[in-house]
């Protein structure tokens, strides 16, 4: 019982220590959330670029063929800031799911979305909302 009480009292302080100093038991989680914020910032920039391409009159297929590789480039860039073990795990999952270590290819997404180029373009700027929610305390809103 005493351990439980001490843990409950110490846990908020531990997270605060991680949040403010970068050291503590939640350090990996905080770091991954900071990396996630950088990835989401890149997706926001992609949304702006998609809007510009649509205003220029580009077709949805052209936009999709530009944005799907761009999303994978964004992943590759932010993964350089992650631990090798985490990157390896993500790449193995992506290789099994999409056949590519960085993520879905244009061809995979075309098959997945039944050839609907608009849906493919919209999917390039989506991310895992549940994971984003778990990082909410560390995000710049």
Secondary structure, 3 states (H helix, E strand, C coil): CHHHHHHHHHHHHHHHHHHHHCCCCCHHHHHHHHHHHHHHHHHHHHHHHHHHHHHCCCCHHHHHHHHHHHHHHHHHHHHCCCCHHHHHHHHHHHHHHHCCCCCCCHHHHHHHCCCCHHHHHHHCCCCCHHHHHHCHHHCCC
